[in-house]
Amino acid sequence: MLATTGLGLATWALTEGSARGWSLAALVALTAGGLLLMVFVFAERRLGHRAMMPLTLFASPSFVGLTILTFLLYGALGGLFVLVPYVLIEAGRL
């Protein structure tokens, strides 16, 4: 519940802030989402080995490196899916 609410608030705030400007509501939602995500990490830490994803995995350099690489790869792929249609539309106008 904490992770879902925190990610939902953060996503809404980033979408709202970039589309209509950073209003007080967007900043409060972003802050609340970040706080809920921090509470989630502390709750998972307290659960230890029963957590959804044990935090001890982040002590492994290979796991952290692979996670960062995956994040960058999917970020580039997402950017590609957003930009390619615009390039094709412009190429079709020529």
Residue pairs with C-beta under 8 A, 6 or more apart in sequence:
2 36
2 37
2 39
2 40
2 43
3 36
3 37
3 40
5 33
5 36
6 32
6 33
6 34
6 35
6 36
6 37
6 39
6 40
7 33
7 37
8 33
9 29
9 30
9 32
9 33
9 36
10 29
10 30
10 33
10 34
10 37
11 33
12 29
12 33
13 26
13 27
13 29
13 30
13 33
14 30
16 23
16 25
16 26
16 29
17 23
17 26
17 27
17 30
20 26
41 55
44 51
44 52
44 53
44 55
45 51
45 55
48 54
57 63
58 64
